[in-house]
Amino acid sequence: MDKRDGRYPASSSTWSDFPLPEYPFAGVQIGEGECAQGWIVFRVPAKCGKAVALVYDNGSRQHRWNLG
């Protein structure tokens, strides 16, 4: 989320210059008590400036982290 409330979806594309491990997107089902980890990459246009918050919504819960 940027200062103007712009929202940008996570990129499910993979590129060689993205950090590893990548967060598993396609076809992954995580059961209760299990976890997955990896980097989630966001493609934000340069004209939008610096991100001020990260909002993660898994469909049943939403989490927000303010970025310094």
ChimeraX attribute file (.defattr): number of C-alpha atoms within 10 A of each C-alpha:
attribute: neighborCount
match mode: 1-to-1
recipient: residues
	/A:1	19
	/A:2	15
	/A:3	12
	/A:4	10
	/A:5	10
	/A:6	10
	/A:7	14
	/A:8	15
	/A:9	12
	/A:10	13
	/A:11	12
	/A:12	14
	/A:13	10
	/A:14	11
	/A:15	8
	/A:16	6
	/A:17	6
	/A:18	12
	/A:19	13
	/A:20	11
	/A:21	10
	/A:22	16
	/A:23	15
	/A:24	14
	/A:25	12
	/A:26	8
	/A:27	6
	/A:28	9
	/A:29	11
	/A:30	9
	/A:31	7
	/A:32	6
	/A:33	5
	/A:34	7
	/A:35	8
	/A:36	9
	/A:37	9
	/A:38	11
	/A:39	12
	/A:40	16
	/A:41	16
	/A:42	11
	/A:43	9
	/A:44	18
	/A:45	9
	/A:46	7
	/A:47	6
	/A:48	12
	/A:49	11
	/A:50	13
	/A:51	18
	/A:52	14
	/A:53	16
	/A:54	15
	/A:55	14
	/A:56	13
	/A:57	10
	/A:58	8
	/A:59	6
	/A:60	5
	/A:61	7
	/A:62	9
	/A:63	9
	/A:64	11
	/A:65	10
	/A:66	10
	/A:67	10
	/A:68	6
